[in-house]
Amino acid sequence: MNYNKMVQSIIDIDENEDRILNIVKAKFGLKNKSQSVALIAKIYSESFLEPELRPEYLEKLMKIDREKGIPFRNMIELRKIIEG
């Protein structure tokens, strides 16, 4: 899954929000306000979103799902496999 596809959006923000974007841009040495918005979104996702909603979590789940497991029919059979 590729989550790095760039999309273009037109947004309406007030003067205070624009000022905040400029502050973030200056503080982190970003080239433009788009990078400010991206950084703010990244910080938000890392801080407030549940792990199962994060793209990297879904990617990890898909990787685990592709791994080959040990087939067993029941817990007794699995215990025999584990204990040798």
Buried (B, 14 or more C-beta within 10 A) or exposed (E): EEEEEEEEEEEEEEEEEEEBBEEBBEEEEBEEBBBBBEBEEEEEEEEEEEEEEBEEEBEEEEEEEEEEEEEEEEEEEEEEEEEE
